[in-house]
Amino acid sequence: MGKLYIFGNGLDLHYKLKTKPSDFVNILKDKDIYNETNNAAEIFENYNVLWSNFEQDMAYIELEQIEENQVQSPDYMSEHEYDRDGVITNVEEYVDSLKRAIFESLSDMIYTAEQDIA
């Protein structure tokens, strides 16, 4: 039988579990992002993700800003494929690392809550 995770009903806070948005941000601070010197929490804040509206703001993350920061013009004259297609790889790696940071942070938060319950 699977597990049921209930978010947003206050039961977790009643039992003093570390499941608040601020707890999530603290976990994100330990996650590195591909090709960045900032941690995941700083990156999301740079893209105007407000932790109080995390789910909604993730739906409207500023993709134009990601493009400005990560996309470099390809060198179509180069004989090396990476010089021509590297921009695609760079953005894929960057976005994958953002997704991975979210998933790992949620998993870490759930694991910690389970340990506190036990």
C-alpha positions in Angstrom: 0.0 0.0 0.0 1.3 3.5 -0.9 1.7 6.5 1.4 -0.7 9.5 1.5 1.0 13.0 1.7 -1.3 15.8 2.7 -0.1 19.3 2.1 -1.6 22.6 3.2 -4.1 21.5 5.9 -2.1 22.7 8.9 -1.9 19.3 10.4 1.9 19.2 9.7 2.4 22.5 11.5 0.3 21.4 14.4 2.8 18.6 14.9 5.7 21.0 14.4 7.0 19.2 11.3 9.5 21.2 9.2 7.3 21.5 6.1 6.8 25.3 5.8 7.9 27.1 2.7 10.8 28.5 4.7 11.9 25.0 5.5 11.8 24.1 1.8 13.9 27.2 0.9 16.5 26.2 3.5 16.8 22.8 1.9 17.0 24.4 -1.6 20.0 26.4 -0.3 22.0 23.2 -0.3 21.2 22.4 -3.9 23.6 23.4 -6.7 22.4 24.4 -10.1 24.2 23.6 -13.3 26.5 26.4 -14.6 25.6 28.7 -11.6 27.4 30.1 -8.6 24.2 30.7 -6.7 22.2 27.9 -4.9 18.8 26.8 -6.0 16.9 29.1 -3.6 18.8 32.2 -4.9 18.1 31.2 -8.5 14.4 30.8 -7.9 14.3 34.1 -6.1 16.1 35.7 -9.0 13.2 34.5 -11.2 10.7 36.1 -8.9 9.4 32.9 -7.3 7.7 33.9 -4.1 7.8 31.1 -1.6 4.4 32.0 -0.2 3.0 31.4 -3.7 5.5 28.8 -4.8 3.2 26.5 -6.9 1.5 29.4 -8.6 4.8 31.3 -9.3 6.5 28.2 -10.7 3.7 28.2 -13.3 4.7 31.7 -14.3 8.5 31.5 -13.9 10.2 34.1 -16.2 11.5 32.0 -19.0 12.7 35.0 -20.8 15.1 35.7 -17.9 16.4 32.1 -18.1 17.0 32.6 -21.8 18.8 35.9 -21.2 21.1 34.3 -18.6 21.7 30.9 -20.1 21.5 31.2 -23.9 24.6 32.1 -25.8 24.7 32.4 -29.6 25.8 29.3 -31.3 28.9 29.4 -33.5 27.5 28.0 -36.8 30.8 28.4 -38.5 32.6 26.0 -36.1 33.6 22.5 -37.1 32.7 21.2 -33.7 29.1 20.1 -33.1 29.1 21.3 -29.5 29.8 24.9 -30.6 26.7 24.7 -32.8 24.4 22.7 -30.5 25.9 23.5 -27.1 23.3 26.1 -26.3 20.6 23.4 -26.4 22.6 21.2 -24.1 23.4 24.1 -21.7 19.7 25.1 -21.3 18.6 21.4 -20.9 21.2 20.8 -18.2 20.2 24.0 -16.5 16.5 23.3 -16.5 17.1 19.7 -15.5 19.1 20.8 -12.5 16.3 23.2 -11.4 13.8 20.3 -11.6 16.1 18.0 -9.8 16.7 20.6 -7.0 12.9 20.9 -6.5 12.3 17.1 -6.5 15.3 16.4 -4.2 14.3 19.2 -1.8 10.7 17.9 -1.5 12.0 14.4 -1.0 14.4 15.6 1.7 11.6 17.5 3.4 9.3 14.5 3.4 12.1 12.2 4.6 12.8 14.6 7.5 9.1 14.8 8.4 8.8 11.0 8.4 11.8 10.8 10.7 10.3 13.4 13.0 7.0 11.4 13.1 8.8 8.2 13.8 
